[in-house]
Amino acid sequence: MKPLSREFLLSRGSCCNNGCMNCPYNMKERSLKNKLYIKALKDNVWDMYLDTKAGDWKKIYGEMSPIEQAAWKEKFDEVQEEFDSKRPE
């Protein structure tokens, strides 16, 4: 499927919020929404991790989508980095 042209998207008059490749509308706003979505995804996956019994996590992790797995890994790295920065030397 070919991406919609910038001209066609402009003729629509506003952003449809579908993440169109050639979207001519407010890129800063879309970038902020994406960052908020990614943060919410990382927080949701992390909460699920914290609520899971240790033996069950491997199964749950295996059933996650690749995006959820990447979000968990990124959040894990953030938490580990914060922990390491507070550890006395």
N, C-alpha and C positions, 0 to 999 in steps of 0.2 A: 504494500500500500504506500502511495506517495504522500509525503507531508503536504499539508495545506500551505498555499503560498501566503506570504506576508500581505500581499494586496487583498486576497480573499478574506483573510482574518481582519484586516482593517475595515473592509466593507461590512463586516458584521456589527461593528460599532462598540463592542466591548469584549473583554476576555471571557472565555467560556470556562476557565479554570480546569481544563483538561491537560495542561502541560504541553501544548502544541509546540513543536520544534521551532517554528518560525513566528511565534507569538510576538507581536510588536508592542504589547501592553506592559505596563509597569513591572520591569524585571526585578527591581528592588523588593517590591511587595511580594512577588512570587518567591523570591529567594528567602525572604523572612518566613513565609508560610512553610516552605520546605524545611527550614531549620527548626521551626516549632514542631513540625510533624516528626522529624527525625528525633528530636529530644523526647517527645511524647512516646514514640515507639521504644526508644532505649529505656525510658523509665518504666513502661509497662512490662517489658521483657524482664527487666531487673527485678521488679516487684514479684513477678511470677517465679523467678529464681529464688528469691528470699522466702517465698511461701511454700517451696517445694521441699519435701523430705530428701535427704542426700541421695538415697538409692534410686529415687524416681527421676532425678534430673537428667541422667543420660538418655532415658527414653523420651522425655519431653523435648530435650534439645534436638534429638534425632527427628522428631516430628515437626520441628519448626521449619518455616520457609528459609531459604538462603538469606533473605533480607533480615529476618528476625535473628538468625544466627549471627550475622554481621553486626547488628545492633547490640546484641548481648556481648559480643567480643569487645566492641568499642567501649561499652559501658564498663565492662570488667576491667579493661585497661585503665580507664579514668579513675575508677575506685582504687585500683592497685597503686596508681601513681600518687593519689591523694594520701593513701595509707603510708606509702614509702616516704613521702615528704614530711610526715609527722613523726616518723620513727627516729628516736635519738641515735646518734652515731656512735 
